[in-house]
Amino acid sequence: MKTVDFFFDFSSPYSYLAATQLPALAARAGATIAYRPFVLFAVFKAAGNDMPAKIPTKGAYLFKDLDRWARHYGVPFRFSSHFPSNTIKAMRMVHVAADQGKAEAFSQAAFRAMWAEDRDIASPETLAELARGVGLDAEAALAAIETPAIKDRLRADTDEAITRGAFGAPAMFVGDELFWGNDRLHFVEEALKG
Amino acid sequence: MKTVDFFFDFSSPYSYLAATQLPALAARAGATIAYRPFVLFAVFKAAGNDMPAKIPTKGAYLFKDLDRWARHYGVPFRFSSHFPSNTIKAMRMVHVAADQGKAEAFSQAAFRAMWAEDRDIASPETLAELARGVGLDAEAALAAIETPAIKDRLRADTDEAITRGAFGAPAMFVGDELFWGNDRLHFVEEALKG
């Protein structure tokens, strides 16, 4: 069974869009999704890249483009009033969830919280609610994300993505092949089926 | 009948990919294509943008991505050994061709020359061949591209695209709506049919 390594940051709206499509895509391809958050700021820095919205006309365009994709997919979307948000703790919590087989449930819930429900996923209260919502012990999860072991896993995945050639989000790998962006999901599906 | 304003630079491989698809797309939508070359370097400069390949890992990725799209479309593609090429004269010649109802024929021929046949479209010899190939008087066309009137038209279209919000290529407009990139053709088609 093939796997797509799905590297994302909750702060990336195009990663959210990709996340809304990947479960059905993986099911069609008989593949699995590895939810692997990375720190997009660190990826940009390592690659010599920058936030796309640093270019004013591009920023204005991207707002419209995001709405078009959401409508195209038929998924809820509202540009987060908390953007740019510190998503580090939420991303660490994916690893805590992963240890209980809940990486997908937690990741999808956190993406929706940020990009459909306009909730502040940087706040411990929201994180606790999201944790409870997928059946985690919220207090234990909030404690775990402050441990060196969990912090190291987020750093290690970020470093791995950079080493494998990621320069933006989402970065999806099927074996050695990198696919960048929500707009390359059809190529991801081909690679998983190939 | 709706029109898509197709702003492109022959130096842009993603513009070539879009050009391979637009005639059939326009036919399906019952729309027309306005071939409007612009000077991508000037667009980047005005927008505060830069060539995507300035980021090394992104440059490496884009080579693979271009090949995937060409295979996906079933069109010939070979990364130009003349890149980055001075495409100004070829783009001026689109205007000369337009005056004889041959903007599409010339644009498509020049795109193929650069991105499928690895020819040097900066050279007067190649331009003369391309002009003759679509039924233009090659000598007259080479003279015309040095006239202020033709030079001004390329500048004016470049300025117009910048004013309308373009920051990269291809930039396609349906009315006020901007669509950026070969990977947004499905949205262009929707807009033309809407």
Interface residues (C-beta under 8 A of the other chain):
Chain A: A47 G48 N49 K54 I55 P56 T57 K58 A60 Y61 K64 D65 R68 H72 G165 A166 F167 G168 E177 L178 W180 G181 D183 R184 H186 F187
Chain B: A47 G48 N49 K54 I55 P56 T57 K58 A60 Y61 K64 D65 R68 H72 G165 A166 F167 G168 E177 L178 W180 G181 D183 R184 H186 F187
